Amino acid sequence: MTEDQIKHMVNRFLAWKLPEEFNPDGGISFKRRFNEHTAHPMKHEPSGTNLLDATQAQAMVRHMLDGLPQG
């Protein structure tokens, strides 16, 4: 896998829109809906993650690729 391919995977991971049923663990709280009792109710629609920055995501991708069987 090339450096450009790894960078592409990292960027795609960080841009991925989290699913509706996103439910963080480890004491992290997330409130999807806000302004419920106003004329402008809204919901947060996060993408990627705020748990990792690009350097950390790249390390994770490299970890996932380490030992990857050749297809």
N, C-alpha and C positions, 0 to 999 in steps of 0.2 A: 504494500500500500504506500502510495506516495505522500509526501508532506502536504501537497495540495488536496489530496483526498481526505486526509485527516482533518485539515483545516475546514474543509467543506462539511464534514460530519459534525465537527464542533459547532460551527455556525448554525447548522440545521437543528441540532439539539437545543441550542440556546434560543432559537426562534420558534420552537414548537409550541403551539397553543395547548395549554393543559386541558385535559378533558373535564367535562362538567362535573364528573364524580370525583375530581381531585380531592384528596383527603390527607393532608400532611400528618406526619406522626412526630414523635420525639419532642412533644411540648410545643410544637409550632402551631399557632392558631391562624385560621383563615376564615374571614367572613365574606362570602361571595356577594350577598345582597347588601346594599346600603341605601340610605335615604328612603327606606320603605314607607315611612309615614309622611312623605312630602308629595308635592305635585310632580316631582322628578325622581321616581325610584330608579335605581341603577344596579348593575352588578359588575364586579371586578371580573376581568377576563385575562388572567395572567398568561404569559408565554414563557417558555424556557424554564428557567429556575433562578431564584435569587440565592440559592444555596451554594452555587459554584460560579466563579468568574471564568473567563475564556481559558486562562492558563490551567485552572483546575479541571475544567471540562476536557481540555486536551489531554491532560494526564489520565483522566478516566477513560477516554477513547483509547489511548495507548494501552491501558490496562486491559480493556476489553479485547483488543487485537492481539495481545501477547499470547502466543500459543495457539492462535487461530488455525484450525485445520485447513489445509489447502483443498479446495473443492475440485 
